[in-house]
Amino acid sequence: MTVGSEFRNPMDELVVGKVRELLGDPGIGVGDDFLAVGGNSIMAVRLGQALRQELGISRITGVVLKNPLLSDLSDVLSELVAKAP
């Protein structure tokens, strides 16, 4: 785990905060892999629901599973939000 990782942007902070909350691990950082730190498909669904509520975009669960590195997930979500109507 990357303890003390700094966030590159507000999306990093949101994604990492939701993962920390979901997995109960405050040591998770932006450089961590969601699956390697204890995430699984059920947790990905829960994370997707939480992020969808915050961001207002759908189909996030697949994005989580395809981009388990939290920095990559943050980047993809930022792109999706920018393209959303």
N, CA, C and O atoms as a GROMACS GRO file, in nm:
protein
  340
    1MET      N    1   0.083  -0.119   0.000
    1MET     CA    2   0.000   0.000   0.000
    1MET      C    3   0.087   0.124   0.000
    1MET      O    4   0.197   0.125   0.055
    2THR      N    5   0.038   0.225  -0.061
    2THR     CA    6   0.114   0.349  -0.071
    2THR      C    7   0.066   0.449   0.032
    2THR      O    8  -0.010   0.540   0.001
    3VAL      N    9   0.112   0.431   0.152
    3VAL     CA   10   0.072   0.518   0.261
    3VAL      C   11   0.127   0.658   0.237
    3VAL      O   12   0.244   0.674   0.202
    4GLY      N   13   0.043   0.757   0.256
    4GLY     CA   14   0.086   0.895   0.244
    4GLY      C   15   0.091   0.946   0.101
    4GLY      O   16   0.148   1.053   0.076
    5SER      N   17   0.034   0.873   0.008
    5SER     CA   18   0.033   0.921  -0.131
    5SER      C   19  -0.044   1.052  -0.139
    5SER      O   20  -0.147   1.070  -0.074
    6GLU      N   21   0.008   1.141  -0.217
    6GLU     CA   22  -0.061   1.267  -0.238
    6GLU      C   23  -0.154   1.254  -0.357
    6GLU      O   24  -0.128   1.178  -0.450
    7PHE      N   25  -0.261   1.329  -0.353
    7PHE     CA   26  -0.358   1.327  -0.462
    7PHE      C   27  -0.313   1.423  -0.571
    7PHE      O   28  -0.262   1.531  -0.544
    8ARG      N   29  -0.334   1.381  -0.694
    8ARG     CA   30  -0.298   1.464  -0.808
    8ARG      C   31  -0.407   1.565  -0.840
    8ARG      O   32  -0.381   1.670  -0.898
    9ASN      N   33  -0.530   1.531  -0.801
    9ASN     CA   34  -0.645   1.615  -0.836
    9ASN      C   35  -0.764   1.574  -0.748
    9ASN      O   36  -0.755   1.476  -0.674
   10PRO      N   37  -0.874   1.648  -0.756
   10PRO     CA   38  -0.990   1.616  -0.672
   10PRO      C   39  -1.051   1.477  -0.702
   10PRO      O   40  -1.107   1.414  -0.613
   11MET      N   41  -1.039   1.430  -0.826
   11MET     CA   42  -1.094   1.298  -0.857
   11MET      C   43  -1.016   1.189  -0.784
   11MET      O   44  -1.075   1.092  -0.735
   12ASP      N   45  -0.883   1.204  -0.775
   12ASP     CA   46  -0.803   1.110  -0.697
   12ASP      C   47  -0.854   1.104  -0.554
   12ASP      O   48  -0.873   0.997  -0.497
   13GLU      N   49  -0.876   1.221  -0.497
   13GLU     CA   50  -0.921   1.229  -0.358
   13GLU      C   51  -1.056   1.160  -0.340
   13GLU      O   52  -1.078   1.090  -0.242
   14LEU      N   53  -1.146   1.180  -0.436
   14LEU     CA   54  -1.278   1.116  -0.430
   14LEU      C   55  -1.266   0.965  -0.441
   14LEU      O   56  -1.321   0.892  -0.359
   15VAL      N   57  -1.194   0.918  -0.541
   15VAL     CA   58  -1.181   0.774  -0.565
   15VAL      C   59  -1.114   0.705  -0.446
   15VAL      O   60  -1.166   0.606  -0.394
   16VAL      N   61  -1.002   0.758  -0.404
   16VAL     CA   62  -0.930   0.697  -0.292
   16VAL      C   63  -1.012   0.703  -0.164
   16VAL      O   64  -1.014   0.608  -0.087
   17GLY      N   65  -1.080   0.814  -0.141
   17GLY     CA   66  -1.164   0.827  -0.023
   17GLY      C   67  -1.275   0.724  -0.020
   17GLY      O   68  -1.302   0.665   0.085
   18LYS      N   69  -1.339   0.700  -0.134
   18LYS     CA   70  -1.446   0.600  -0.141
   18LYS      C   71  -1.390   0.460  -0.121
   18LYS      O   72  -1.454   0.378  -0.054
   19VAL      N   73  -1.275   0.430  -0.177
   19VAL     CA   74  -1.214   0.298  -0.160
   19VAL      C   75  -1.172   0.278  -0.015
   19VAL      O   76  -1.195   0.172   0.042
   20ARG      N   77  -1.112   0.379   0.045
   20ARG     CA   78  -1.074   0.370   0.187
   20ARG      C   79  -1.196   0.342   0.274
   20ARG      O   80  -1.192   0.257   0.362
   21GLU      N   81  -1.303   0.414   0.248
   21GLU     CA   82  -1.426   0.399   0.324
   21GLU      C   83  -1.485   0.259   0.304
   21GLU      O   84  -1.524   0.193   0.401
   22LEU      N   85  -1.490   0.214   0.182
   22LEU     CA   86  -1.548   0.085   0.148
   22LEU      C   87  -1.469  -0.031   0.208
   22LEU      O   88  -1.528  -0.126   0.261
   23LEU      N   89  -1.337  -0.024   0.199
   23LEU     CA   90  -1.252  -0.133   0.247
   23LEU      C   91  -1.205  -0.114   0.391
   23LEU      O   92  -1.144  -0.204   0.449
   24GLY      N   93  -1.234   0.002   0.449
   24GLY     CA   94  -1.197   0.026   0.588
   24GLY      C   95  -1.047   0.034   0.610
   24GLY      O   96  -0.997  -0.008   0.714
   25ASP      N   97  -0.976   0.088   0.514
   25ASP     CA   98  -0.830   0.095   0.522
   25ASP      C   99  -0.782   0.236   0.487
   25ASP      O  100  -0.778   0.272   0.370
   26PRO      N  101  -0.747   0.316   0.587
   26PRO     CA  102  -0.703   0.453   0.562
   26PRO      C  103  -0.565   0.463   0.496
   26PRO      O  104  -0.524   0.572   0.457
   27GLY      N  105  -0.494   0.350   0.485
   27GLY     CA  106  -0.361   0.352   0.426
   27GLY      C  107  -0.359   0.337   0.274
   27GLY      O  108  -0.253   0.343   0.213
   28ILE      N  109  -0.475   0.319   0.214
   28ILE     CA  110  -0.482   0.303   0.068
   28ILE      C  111  -0.451   0.436   0.002
   28ILE      O  112  -0.497   0.542   0.046
   29GLY      N  113  -0.371   0.430  -0.105
   29GLY     CA  114  -0.332   0.551  -0.177
   29GLY      C  115  -0.362   0.543  -0.325
   29GLY      O  116  -0.405   0.438  -0.374
   30VAL      N  117  -0.340   0.650  -0.394
   30VAL     CA  118  -0.372   0.661  -0.536
   30VAL      C  119  -0.292   0.563  -0.621
   30VAL      O  120  -0.335   0.530  -0.731
   31GLY      N  121  -0.180   0.516  -0.574
   31GLY     CA  122  -0.098   0.421  -0.649
   31GLY      C  123  -0.134   0.276  -0.625
   31GLY      O  124  -0.070   0.187  -0.680
   32ASP      N  125  -0.236   0.251  -0.544
   32ASP     CA  126  -0.274   0.114  -0.512
   32ASP      C  127  -0.370   0.055  -0.615
   32ASP      O  128  -0.440   0.127  -0.687
   33ASP      N  129  -0.370  -0.077  -0.620
   33ASP     CA  130  -0.458  -0.153  -0.707
   33ASP      C  131  -0.578  -0.197  -0.624
   33ASP      O  132  -0.563  -0.260  -0.519
   34PHE      N  133  -0.697  -0.162  -0.671
   34PHE     CA  134  -0.820  -0.193  -0.599
   34PHE      C  135  -0.830  -0.342  -0.562
   34PHE      O  136  -0.867  -0.375  -0.450
   35LEU      N  137  -0.797  -0.428  -0.655
   35LEU     CA  138  -0.809  -0.572  -0.630
   35LEU      C  139  -0.700  -0.622  -0.536
   35LEU      O  140  -0.726  -0.711  -0.455
   36ALA      N  141  -0.582  -0.567  -0.545
   36ALA     CA  142  -0.470  -0.610  -0.460
   36ALA      C  143  -0.488  -0.569  -0.314
   36ALA      O  144  -0.433  -0.634  -0.225
   37VAL      N  145  -0.565  -0.463  -0.288
   37VAL     CA  146  -0.584  -0.418  -0.149
   37VAL      C  147  -0.710  -0.475  -0.086
   37VAL      O  148  -0.750  -0.433   0.023
   38GLY      N  149  -0.774  -0.569  -0.155
   38GLY     CA  150  -0.890  -0.635  -0.094
   38GLY      C  151  -1.020  -0.619  -0.168
   38GLY      O  152  -1.122  -0.674  -0.126
   39GLY      N  153  -1.020  -0.543  -0.276
   39GLY     CA  154  -1.142  -0.527  -0.354
   39GLY      C  155  -1.174  -0.654  -0.432
   39GLY      O  156  -1.085  -0.734  -0.462
   40ASN      N  157  -1.300  -0.671  -0.465
   40ASN     CA  158  -1.345  -0.784  -0.547
   40ASN      C  159  -1.465  -0.736  -0.629
   40ASN      O  160  -1.499  -0.618  -0.626
   41SER      N  161  -1.529  -0.827  -0.701
   41SER     CA  162  -1.638  -0.784  -0.788
   41SER      C  163  -1.755  -0.726  -0.711
   41SER      O  164  -1.819  -0.631  -0.758
   42ILE      N  165  -1.784  -0.780  -0.594
   42ILE     CA  166  -1.895  -0.725  -0.513
   42ILE      C  167  -1.860  -0.586  -0.463
   42ILE      O  168  -1.943  -0.495  -0.465
   43MET      N  169  -1.736  -0.570  -0.418
   43MET     CA  170  -1.691  -0.439  -0.373
   43MET      C  171  -1.687  -0.340  -0.490
   43MET      O  172  -1.712  -0.221  -0.471
   44ALA      N  173  -1.655  -0.389  -0.610
   44ALA     CA  174  -1.654  -0.302  -0.728
   44ALA      C  175  -1.794  -0.249  -0.756
   44ALA      O  176  -1.810  -0.133  -0.794
   45VAL      N  177  -1.896  -0.333  -0.738
   45VAL     CA  178  -2.034  -0.288  -0.755
   45VAL      C  179  -2.066  -0.179  -0.654
   45VAL      O  180  -2.124  -0.076  -0.688
   46ARG      N  181  -2.028  -0.201  -0.529
   46ARG     CA  182  -2.054  -0.100  -0.424
   46ARG      C  183  -1.978   0.030  -0.451
   46ARG      O  184  -2.032   0.139  -0.432
   47LEU      N  185  -1.853   0.017  -0.496
   47LEU     CA  186  -1.775   0.136  -0.528
   47LEU      C  187  -1.840   0.209  -0.646
   47LEU      O  188  -1.849   0.332  -0.646
   48GLY      N  189  -1.883   0.133  -0.746
   48GLY     CA  190  -1.950   0.193  -0.860
   48GLY      C  191  -2.075   0.270  -0.820
   48GLY      O  192  -2.100   0.379  -0.872
   49GLN      N  193  -2.152   0.213  -0.728
   49GLN     CA  194  -2.273   0.282  -0.680
   49GLN      C  195  -2.238   0.411  -0.609
   49GLN      O  196  -2.302   0.514  -0.630
   50ALA      N  197  -2.137   0.406  -0.524
   50ALA     CA  198  -2.097   0.525  -0.450
   50ALA      C  199  -2.046   0.634  -0.543
   50ALA      O  200  -2.079   0.751  -0.527
   51LEU      N  201  -1.965   0.595  -0.641
   51LEU     CA  202  -1.911   0.693  -0.735
   51LEU      C  203  -2.020   0.747  -0.826
   51LEU      O  204  -2.019   0.865  -0.861
   52ARG      N  205  -2.113   0.662  -0.866
   52ARG     CA  206  -2.223   0.708  -0.952
   52ARG      C  207  -2.304   0.815  -0.880
   52ARG      O  208  -2.344   0.914  -0.942
   53GLN      N  209  -2.328   0.797  -0.751
   53GLN     CA  210  -2.403   0.898  -0.674
   53GLN      C  211  -2.328   1.030  -0.670
   53GLN      O  212  -2.390   1.136  -0.678
   54GLU      N  213  -2.198   1.025  -0.658
   54GLU     CA  214  -2.117   1.148  -0.652
   54GLU      C  215  -2.101   1.215  -0.787
   54GLU      O  216  -2.105   1.338  -0.797
   55LEU      N  217  -2.084   1.134  -0.892
   55LEU     CA  218  -2.046   1.188  -1.023
   55LEU      C  219  -2.162   1.200  -1.121
   55LEU      O  220  -2.154   1.275  -1.218
   56GLY      N  221  -2.268   1.125  -1.096
   56GLY     CA  222  -2.383   1.131  -1.186
   56GLY      C  223  -2.363   1.061  -1.319
   56GLY      O  224  -2.432   1.092  -1.416
   57ILE      N  225  -2.270   0.967  -1.325
   57ILE     CA  226  -2.250   0.890  -1.447
   57ILE      C  227  -2.276   0.743  -1.417
   57ILE      O  228  -2.262   0.698  -1.303
   58SER      N  229  -2.315   0.668  -1.520
   58SER     CA  230  -2.350   0.528  -1.499
   58SER      C  231  -2.243   0.434  -1.552
   58SER      O  232  -2.144   0.476  -1.612
   59ARG      N  233  -2.264   0.306  -1.530
   59ARG     CA  234  -2.176   0.198  -1.577
   59ARG      C  235  -2.034   0.210  -1.524
   59ARG      O  236  -1.938   0.192  -1.599
   60ILE      N  237  -2.021   0.241  -1.399
   60ILE     CA  238  -1.889   0.259  -1.339
   60ILE      C  239  -1.826   0.127  -1.296
   60ILE      O  240  -1.704   0.116  -1.293
   61THR      N  241  -1.908   0.027  -1.262
   61THR     CA  242  -1.853  -0.099  -1.213
   61THR      C  243  -1.755  -0.160  -1.313
   61THR      O  244  -1.646  -0.203  -1.274
   62GLY      N  245  -1.791  -0.164  -1.439
   62GLY     CA  246  -1.700  -0.217  -1.541
   62GLY      C  247  -1.573  -0.137  -1.552
   62GLY      O  248  -1.465  -0.193  -1.575
   63VAL      N  249  -1.584  -0.008  -1.536
   63VAL     CA  250  -1.467   0.081  -1.541
   63VAL      C  251  -1.373   0.049  -1.425
   63VAL      O  252  -1.251   0.049  -1.441
   64VAL      N  253  -1.430   0.022  -1.308
   64VAL     CA  254  -1.349  -0.014  -1.191
   64VAL      C  255  -1.271  -0.142  -1.219
   64VAL      O  256  -1.150  -0.149  -1.193
   65LEU      N  257  -1.338  -0.242  -1.270
   65LEU     CA  258  -1.274  -0.371  -1.293
   65LEU      C  259  -1.171  -0.366  -1.406
   65LEU      O  260  -1.073  -0.441  -1.404
   66LYS      N  261  -1.192  -0.280  -1.504
   66LYS     CA  262  -1.096  -0.267  -1.614
   66LYS      C  263  -0.978  -0.178  -1.578
   66LYS      O  264  -0.874  -0.183  -1.644
   67ASN      N  265  -0.995  -0.097  -1.474
   67ASN     CA  266  -0.891  -0.002  -1.432
   67ASN      C  267  -0.871  -0.012  -1.281
   67ASN      O  268  -0.903   0.082  -1.209
   68PRO      N  269  -0.818  -0.124  -1.233
   68PRO     CA  270  -0.807  -0.141  -1.088
   68PRO      C  271  -0.704  -0.052  -1.019
   68PRO      O  272  -0.714  -0.027  -0.899
   69LEU      N  273  -0.604  -0.004  -1.094
   69LEU     CA  274  -0.508   0.090  -1.035
   69LEU      C  275  -0.582   0.221  -1.011
   69LEU      O  276  -0.637   0.279  -1.105
   70LEU      N  277  -0.585   0.267  -0.889
   70LEU     CA  278  -0.670   0.381  -0.854
   70LEU      C  279  -0.637   0.508  -0.932
   70LEU      O  280  -0.726   0.586  -0.963
   71SER      N  281  -0.510   0.529  -0.965
   71SER     CA  282  -0.475   0.647  -1.045
   71SER      C  283  -0.535   0.634  -1.186
   71SER      O  284  -0.582   0.733  -1.242
   72ASP      N  285  -0.533   0.513  -1.242
   72ASP     CA  286  -0.594   0.492  -1.374
   72ASP      C  287  -0.745   0.510  -1.367
   72ASP      O  288  -0.805   0.572  -1.455
   73LEU      N  289  -0.806   0.456  -1.263
   73LEU     CA  290  -0.951   0.470  -1.246
   73LEU      C  291  -0.988   0.618  -1.237
   73LEU      O  292  -1.085   0.662  -1.300
   74SER      N  293  -0.912   0.692  -1.162
   74SER     CA  294  -0.937   0.836  -1.148
   74SER      C  295  -0.928   0.906  -1.283
   74SER      O  296  -1.012   0.990  -1.316
   75ASP      N  297  -0.826   0.872  -1.362
   75ASP     CA  298  -0.809   0.935  -1.494
   75ASP      C  299  -0.927   0.904  -1.586
   75ASP      O  300  -0.980   0.993  -1.652
   76VAL      N  301  -0.969   0.777  -1.590
   76VAL     CA  302  -1.080   0.737  -1.676
   76VAL      C  303  -1.210   0.805  -1.632
   76VAL      O  304  -1.287   0.852  -1.716
   77LEU      N  305  -1.234   0.810  -1.502
   77LEU     CA  306  -1.354   0.876  -1.452
   77LEU      C  307  -1.353   1.025  -1.485
   77LEU      O  308  -1.457   1.082  -1.518
   78SER      N  309  -1.238   1.087  -1.475
   78SER     CA  310  -1.228   1.230  -1.511
   78SER      C  311  -1.266   1.251  -1.658
   78SER      O  312  -1.335   1.347  -1.692
   79GLU      N  313  -1.220   1.161  -1.744
   79GLU     CA  314  -1.254   1.170  -1.885
   79GLU      C  315  -1.405   1.151  -1.907
   79GLU      O  316  -1.466   1.224  -1.984
   80LEU      N  317  -1.463   1.053  -1.838
   80LEU     CA  318  -1.607   1.027  -1.852
   80LEU      C  319  -1.690   1.145  -1.805
   80LEU      O  320  -1.789   1.181  -1.868
   81VAL      N  321  -1.650   1.205  -1.695
   81VAL     CA  322  -1.722   1.322  -1.643
   81VAL      C  323  -1.712   1.437  -1.741
   81VAL      O  324  -1.810   1.509  -1.764
   82ALA      N  325  -1.593   1.456  -1.800
   82ALA     CA  326  -1.575   1.567  -1.895
   82ALA      C  327  -1.661   1.548  -2.020
   82ALA      O  328  -1.704   1.647  -2.080
   83LYS      N  329  -1.687   1.423  -2.059
   83LYS     CA  330  -1.766   1.394  -2.178
   83LYS      C  331  -1.916   1.386  -2.151
   83LYS      O  332  -1.996   1.387  -2.244
   84ALA      N  333  -1.952   1.379  -2.023
   84ALA     CA  334  -2.096   1.365  -1.989
   84ALA      C  335  -2.171   1.492  -2.027
   84ALA      O  336  -2.118   1.603  -2.019
   85PRO      N  337  -2.297   1.473  -2.070
   85PRO     CA  338  -2.379   1.589  -2.110
   85PRO      C  339  -2.414   1.678  -1.993
   85PRO      O  340  -2.482   1.779  -2.010
   0.00000   0.00000   0.00000
